[in-house]
Amino acid sequence: MTSQVPPRFPGNPRDFLAQWSASRGNLRNFLETTALPPLDDAAQQTAGEAAAAAAVREVFGIDLEEFELGVESVSGSIKAAGGLKVSPADPDIPQEPGVAAFFDVDNTLIQGSSLIAFAMGLARKRFFTLGEIASIGWKQLKFRLTGSENADDVAEGRAMALEIIKGRPVDEIVALCEEIVENSMQQRAFPGTRDLADMHLAAGQQVWLVSATPVQLAQILARRFGFTGALGTVAEVEDGRFTGRLVGDILHGPGKKHAVAALAAIEHLDLERCTAYSDSVNDIPMLSMVGTPVAVNPDRKLLAEAHARGWQVRDYRSLRKAVRTYGLPSLFTAAFSIAGWRLRRRWRRRG
């Protein structure tokens, strides 16, 4: 039997999702205080939740639980930044309502892994051991050479980061993130990707970073580049210190889609008019929800998908182009051959 929409429930699913997301509360609280006051019986609650689930499926094609995780992630990002946006729009540029561009960070905007850059920043402050530092260094080298984003590495990095910052003051980690962006990240931005973001800003469109990296790091990077805002993985905070627990999704793979859906509801974005950029096949859920998906510096699987789906492709790499063309073993062989030739020439001169 199909549930009836309650009489005081917002009539348009987009209106409902916008009101609920903007309230940044859980669904039951929103139904009780805003959409259906008073929520006086189980039947009314059930009808409200059914209508909410239908609205989410109709607008975004995801489950209610997934949308709720997205709302939690966006709410955590808002709390971390002290507001939804980290940079004001240029008052001299007419704004285009309802349109945004979403950028992945790692190997799309910045060469290498931001999460590993964060971990290396923690290592420089002696947050963990030399053995762990060596492991991080290998993963950074592998990621920069191949561009392949390993889900296990992402999950392991997230768990490590959450545990390491547990009990640490938020101000301490924010200051560290400022150093990491200043010294290790902003100079590694691909100029071509920066130009794409600036193009959207010049057209009066919002520009958002959407990344699995800690939200504080993503928001500092967005503010440095003058972007509208950033959604990232949110670590829970109590009394000014990190608890070691996660808020909402890790923004990797489907988690990005959930968060973008919640942001689109809050900002009344028309996703058919929006653009998304990523290098990884893991981000197909986010790429496929917008009208203009663009593969930037794509890994092999995403490149194949982009060609098959007729998506745009942009490639601003140098080293990774060589890896894709010649293969990693060939490049290592060539590197060692050159090094060996230089050493032999040096020895001959000494002889």
C-alpha positions as CSV (number, residue, x, y, z in Angstrom):
1,M,0.0,0.0,0.0
2,T,1.4,3.4,-1.0
3,S,1.8,5.9,1.9
4,Q,-0.1,9.1,1.7
5,V,1.9,12.4,1.9
6,P,0.9,14.1,5.2
7,P,-1.2,17.2,4.8
8,R,1.3,19.7,6.2
9,F,4.3,18.0,4.4
10,P,6.0,20.2,1.8
11,G,4.4,19.5,-1.5
12,N,7.5,19.6,-3.7
13,P,10.2,17.0,-3.0
14,R,12.9,19.6,-3.8
15,D,11.4,22.0,-1.3
16,F,11.3,19.3,1.3
17,L,14.9,18.3,0.8
18,A,16.0,21.9,0.9
19,Q,14.1,22.6,4.1
20,W,15.3,19.4,5.8
21,S,19.0,19.8,4.7
22,A,19.1,23.5,5.7
23,S,17.8,22.5,9.2
24,R,20.9,20.3,9.6
25,G,19.0,18.1,12.0
26,N,18.0,14.5,12.0
27,L,14.9,13.5,10.0
28,R,12.6,12.8,13.0
29,N,13.5,16.1,14.6
30,F,12.8,17.9,11.3
31,L,9.5,16.2,10.9
32,E,8.5,17.0,14.5
33,T,9.5,20.6,14.5
34,T,9.1,21.8,10.9
35,A,7.3,19.6,8.5
36,L,4.7,17.8,10.6
37,P,4.2,19.5,14.0
38,P,2.9,17.9,16.1
39,L,4.1,14.4,15.3
40,D,1.5,12.7,17.4
41,D,1.2,9.2,16.1
42,A,3.3,6.4,14.6
43,A,1.3,6.5,11.4
44,Q,2.1,10.1,10.7
45,Q,5.8,9.5,11.4
46,T,5.8,6.5,9.0
47,A,4.0,8.5,6.3
48,G,6.5,11.4,6.7
49,E,9.5,9.1,6.5
50,A,8.1,7.3,3.5
51,A,7.5,10.7,1.7
52,A,11.0,11.7,2.6
53,A,12.4,8.5,1.1
54,A,10.4,9.0,-2.1
55,A,11.6,12.6,-2.4
56,V,15.2,11.5,-2.1
57,R,14.8,8.7,-4.6
58,E,13.0,11.0,-7.1
59,V,15.5,13.9,-6.9
60,F,18.8,12.1,-6.4
61,G,18.3,8.4,-7.0
62,I,19.7,7.4,-3.6
63,D,18.3,5.8,-0.4
64,L,17.1,7.9,2.5
65,E,19.9,6.6,4.8
66,E,22.5,7.6,2.2
67,F,21.0,11.1,2.0
68,E,21.0,11.4,5.8
69,L,24.7,10.5,5.8
70,G,25.3,13.3,3.2
71,V,23.4,15.8,5.4
72,E,25.6,14.8,8.4
73,S,28.7,15.3,6.3
74,V,27.6,18.7,5.0
75,S,26.5,19.7,8.5
76,G,29.9,18.7,9.9
77,S,31.6,20.7,7.1
78,I,29.5,23.8,7.9
79,K,30.4,23.5,11.6
80,A,34.1,23.1,10.9
81,A,34.1,26.2,8.7
82,G,31.8,28.3,10.9
83,G,29.4,28.6,7.9
84,L,28.5,27.0,4.6
85,K,30.9,29.0,2.4
86,V,34.6,29.9,3.0
87,S,34.9,32.6,0.3
88,P,32.4,35.3,-0.7
89,A,31.3,35.6,-4.3
90,D,32.9,38.5,-6.2
91,P,30.5,41.4,-6.0
92,D,31.5,42.6,-9.5
93,I,30.5,39.3,-11.1
94,P,26.8,38.6,-11.7
95,Q,26.0,35.2,-10.1
96,E,24.3,32.4,-11.8
97,P,21.9,30.8,-9.3
98,G,21.6,27.0,-9.1
99,V,24.9,26.2,-10.9
100,A,28.1,24.8,-9.3
101,A,31.3,23.0,-10.2
102,F,32.6,20.2,-8.0
103,F,36.3,19.3,-8.0
104,D,38.0,16.3,-6.5
105,V,41.3,17.2,-5.0
106,D,43.9,14.4,-5.3
107,N,45.5,14.3,-8.7
108,T,42.6,16.4,-10.1
109,L,43.4,19.7,-8.5
110,I,46.6,18.8,-6.6
111,Q,49.3,16.4,-7.7
112,G,49.5,13.5,-5.2
113,S,47.4,12.6,-2.2
114,S,46.2,15.3,0.2
115,L,45.5,12.6,2.9
116,I,49.1,11.4,2.6
117,A,50.3,15.1,2.7
118,F,48.3,15.4,5.9
119,A,49.9,12.3,7.4
120,M,53.3,13.5,6.4
121,G,52.6,16.8,8.2
122,L,51.6,14.8,11.3
123,A,54.9,12.8,10.9
124,R,57.0,16.0,10.8
125,K,55.4,16.9,14.2
126,R,56.4,13.4,15.5
127,F,52.8,12.2,15.8
128,F,53.9,8.6,14.9
129,T,56.8,6.3,14.1
130,L,59.5,6.1,11.4
131,G,58.1,2.8,10.1
132,E,54.7,4.4,9.6
133,I,56.4,7.3,7.9
134,A,58.1,4.9,5.4
135,S,54.8,3.3,4.6
136,I,53.2,6.7,4.0
137,G,56.1,7.7,1.7
138,W,55.7,4.6,-0.4
139,K,52.0,5.1,-0.8
140,Q,52.6,8.7,-1.9
141,L,55.2,7.6,-4.5
142,K,52.8,4.9,-5.8
143,F,49.9,7.4,-6.0
144,R,51.9,10.1,-7.8
145,L,53.4,7.7,-10.3
146,T,50.3,5.6,-11.1
147,G,47.4,7.9,-10.2
148,S,45.6,4.8,-8.9
149,E,43.6,5.5,-5.8
150,N,43.4,2.4,-3.6
151,A,40.3,2.2,-1.5
152,D,42.1,0.2,1.2
153,D,44.8,2.9,1.4
154,V,42.1,5.5,1.8
155,A,40.3,3.6,4.5
156,E,43.6,2.8,6.3
157,G,44.7,6.5,6.1
158,R,41.4,7.7,7.4
159,A,41.5,5.3,10.4
160,M,45.1,6.2,11.2
161,A,44.3,9.9,11.0
162,L,41.2,9.6,13.2
163,E,43.2,7.7,15.8
164,I,46.2,10.0,15.7
165,I,44.2,13.2,16.2
166,K,42.0,11.7,18.9
167,G,42.2,14.0,21.9
168,R,44.1,16.7,20.1
169,P,42.8,20.3,20.2
170,V,41.1,21.4,17.0
171,D,43.2,24.6,16.9
172,E,46.4,22.6,16.8
173,I,45.3,20.5,13.8
174,V,43.9,23.6,12.0
175,A,47.3,25.3,12.4
176,L,49.0,22.2,11.0
177,C,46.6,22.1,8.0
178,E,47.5,25.8,7.3
179,E,51.2,24.8,7.2
180,I,50.6,21.8,5.0
181,V,48.6,23.8,2.5
182,E,51.2,26.6,2.5
183,N,54.3,24.3,2.2
184,S,53.2,21.1,0.6
185,M,50.0,21.6,-1.4
186,Q,49.1,24.9,-3.1
187,Q,52.3,24.9,-5.2
188,R,51.4,21.4,-6.5
189,A,48.2,22.6,-8.1
190,F,47.7,21.8,-11.8
191,P,47.5,25.2,-13.5
192,G,45.1,23.8,-16.0
193,T,42.7,22.7,-13.3
194,R,43.0,26.0,-11.5
195,D,42.1,27.7,-14.8
196,L,38.9,25.5,-15.0
197,A,37.9,26.5,-11.5
198,D,38.6,30.2,-12.3
199,M,36.4,29.9,-15.4
200,H,33.5,28.8,-13.3
201,L,34.0,31.5,-10.8
202,A,34.2,34.1,-13.6
203,A,30.9,32.8,-14.9
204,G,29.3,33.5,-11.5
205,Q,29.1,29.8,-10.6
206,Q,30.0,28.2,-7.2
207,V,33.1,26.1,-7.0
208,W,33.3,23.3,-4.4
209,L,36.1,20.9,-3.4
210,V,34.7,17.5,-2.6
211,S,37.4,15.3,-1.1
212,A,38.1,12.4,1.3
213,T,40.8,14.6,2.9
214,P,40.1,16.0,6.4
215,V,37.5,18.8,6.0
216,Q,39.8,21.4,7.7
217,L,42.5,20.8,5.1
218,A,40.1,21.0,2.2
219,Q,38.5,24.2,3.5
220,I,41.8,25.9,4.0
221,L,42.8,25.0,0.4
222,A,39.5,26.2,-0.9
223,R,39.9,29.5,0.9
224,R,43.5,30.0,-0.4
225,F,42.2,29.5,-4.0
226,G,39.1,31.7,-3.5
227,F,36.7,28.8,-4.1
228,T,33.2,28.8,-2.6
229,G,33.7,26.1,-0.1
230,A,34.8,22.5,0.5
231,L,33.2,19.3,1.7
232,G,35.6,16.8,3.3
233,T,35.7,13.9,5.7
234,V,34.6,15.2,9.1
235,A,36.1,14.1,12.4
236,E,33.8,14.6,15.4
237,V,34.7,17.4,17.9
238,E,33.6,17.7,21.5
239,D,34.8,20.5,23.8
240,G,37.3,21.7,21.3
241,R,39.0,18.3,20.9
242,F,38.7,15.5,18.3
243,T,37.0,12.3,19.6
244,G,38.4,9.9,17.0
245,R,35.0,9.3,15.6
246,L,33.7,9.9,12.1
247,V,30.7,12.2,11.3
248,G,28.7,11.1,8.3
249,D,30.5,9.4,5.4
250,I,34.1,9.3,4.4
251,L,33.9,11.3,1.2
252,H,35.2,8.7,-1.1
253,G,33.3,7.0,-3.9
254,P,29.5,7.0,-3.1
255,G,30.1,9.2,-0.1
256,K,30.8,12.1,-2.4
257,K,27.5,11.6,-4.2
258,H,25.6,11.6,-0.9
259,A,27.3,14.9,0.2
260,V,26.8,16.6,-3.1
261,A,23.1,15.6,-3.0
262,A,22.7,17.2,0.4
263,L,24.6,20.4,-0.7
264,A,22.5,20.6,-3.8
265,A,19.3,20.5,-1.7
266,I,20.6,23.2,0.6
267,E,21.8,25.5,-2.2
268,H,18.9,24.7,-4.6
269,L,21.4,23.5,-7.2
270,D,20.2,22.1,-10.5
271,L,22.6,19.3,-11.0
272,E,21.8,19.0,-14.7
273,R,23.4,22.4,-15.1
274,C,26.4,21.6,-12.8
275,T,29.9,20.2,-13.7
276,A,32.1,17.7,-11.8
277,Y,35.8,17.0,-12.2
278,S,37.7,13.9,-11.1
279,D,40.7,11.7,-11.9
280,S,39.4,8.5,-10.4
281,V,37.0,5.8,-11.5
282,N,35.9,5.7,-7.8
283,D,34.2,9.1,-8.4
284,I,31.8,7.9,-11.1
285,P,28.9,8.2,-8.6
286,M,29.6,11.9,-8.3
287,L,30.5,12.4,-12.0
288,S,27.3,10.7,-13.2
289,M,24.9,12.8,-11.1
290,V,25.8,16.1,-13.0
291,G,25.0,17.3,-16.5
292,T,28.7,17.8,-17.4
293,P,31.1,15.2,-16.0
294,V,34.8,15.8,-16.9
295,A,37.6,13.3,-16.4
296,V,40.8,15.2,-15.4
297,N,44.1,13.4,-15.4
298,P,42.1,10.2,-15.5
299,D,43.3,6.8,-14.3
300,R,43.0,4.0,-16.9
301,K,39.6,2.8,-15.8
302,L,38.1,6.3,-15.7
303,L,39.6,7.1,-19.1
304,A,37.9,4.1,-20.6
305,E,34.6,5.0,-18.9
306,A,34.8,8.6,-20.1
307,H,35.4,7.5,-23.7
308,A,32.5,5.0,-23.5
309,R,30.1,7.6,-22.1
310,G,31.2,10.5,-24.2
311,W,32.5,12.5,-21.3
312,Q,35.1,15.3,-21.7
313,V,38.7,14.5,-20.8
314,R,41.4,16.9,-19.7
315,D,45.0,15.8,-19.0
316,Y,47.5,18.2,-17.3
317,R,50.0,15.6,-16.2
318,S,53.6,15.0,-17.3
319,L,55.1,12.1,-15.3
320,R,51.8,10.1,-15.2
321,K,51.5,10.5,-19.0
322,A,54.8,8.8,-19.3
323,V,53.8,6.0,-17.0
324,R,50.6,5.4,-18.9
325,T,52.5,5.5,-22.3
326,Y,55.6,3.4,-21.4
327,G,54.7,1.6,-18.2
328,L,56.2,1.8,-14.7
329,P,58.8,-1.0,-15.2
330,S,60.1,0.6,-18.4
331,L,60.5,4.0,-16.7
332,F,62.3,2.4,-13.7
333,T,64.6,0.5,-16.2
334,A,65.3,3.8,-18.1
335,A,65.9,5.7,-14.9
336,F,68.4,3.1,-13.6
337,S,70.1,2.9,-17.0
338,I,70.6,6.6,-17.1
339,A,71.9,6.6,-13.5
340,G,74.2,3.7,-14.3
341,W,75.6,5.5,-17.4
342,R,76.3,8.6,-15.3
343,L,78.1,6.6,-12.7
344,R,80.2,4.7,-15.2
345,R,81.2,8.0,-16.9
346,R,82.1,9.4,-13.5
347,W,84.3,6.4,-12.7
348,R,86.0,6.5,-16.1
349,R,86.9,10.2,-15.5
350,R,88.4,9.3,-12.1
351,G,90.3,6.5,-13.7
